[in-house]
Amino acid sequence: MTRIVIFGDLHANWESLLALQQAEPRPDAVFCLGDSVGYGPDPKQCLDAVRASAMHMIGGRHDQSVASPEAGNEALGLMASTWMHARSVLSGADRDYLAALPAEMTVAMAGTRFHLARLAPDDSEAETSLLITLPQSRLRELFGHIEADIILLGGPHVPALRQFDGRLIVCPGSLGQPRYGVPDPTFAAWQDGRVQIHHLHYHPQDTIHKLSLLPLDPEYRLQLQSILQTGGLE
């Protein structure tokens, strides 16, 4: 049997990553769909752990913006503040690693082609966060050019599965900052041709407490803490 654990959007939430490691201690492979940093309080610890465990990993907007300040110059407020925190605790080598992450890749494992990608552009979540409601015609426009059996999509913090033209799109949701109305982190697991989305029960209070210690405006801290408590939208 081959088991692949797939997650994305960890967002520097060490407690949620620890919960995943406890739930899935010995997968055959780990695929990371980007945005390991940004928003959360533990970018260094999370990046080190993901880099050590992920067989394949792509980068997202937060990764690129932390790595290269000019990449996030258009952002203000909450995101920019948490990127600044991440830069302050990551080394130059860490930032170089983030900058070098590919935006997408296709890999083969256990006789299956997997395409790892994020939304394009990476912040266009309004439409595809509701992936489950998109018509087949729109799915073909967005993903029809991708030659793979399974398309693994990071970016939406809402888990979803869709099929079109013999392909499967898997959004594992967010491991570190779920936004589907429930605070439980989500991830996906592929095993011998079957994919399931799993929900993790963990206690976010430690992460919430760490956020209270970050040098952020009180409004931003409350916003991030609320998302972790409720699984709500920004």
WOVEN-V119271 format. One line per field, one symbol per residue. phi: phi as a letter, one per 40 degrees, with the letter a starting at -180 (. if undefined). Layout:
BEGIN
phi = ???
END
This chain:
BEGIN
phi = .bbbcbaafcffbccccccccccbcbccabbbcgfcbggccbcccccdccccbccbabbbdcdccccbdccbcccbgdccccccccccbccccccccccccccaabbbafgbcbbcabcbccbccdcccbdcbccdccccccbccccacbbcbchccbcababafgbbbbbcgbcbacbbgbcccbabbbafgbbbcbbbcabccccccccccccbddcccccccccccbgccc
END
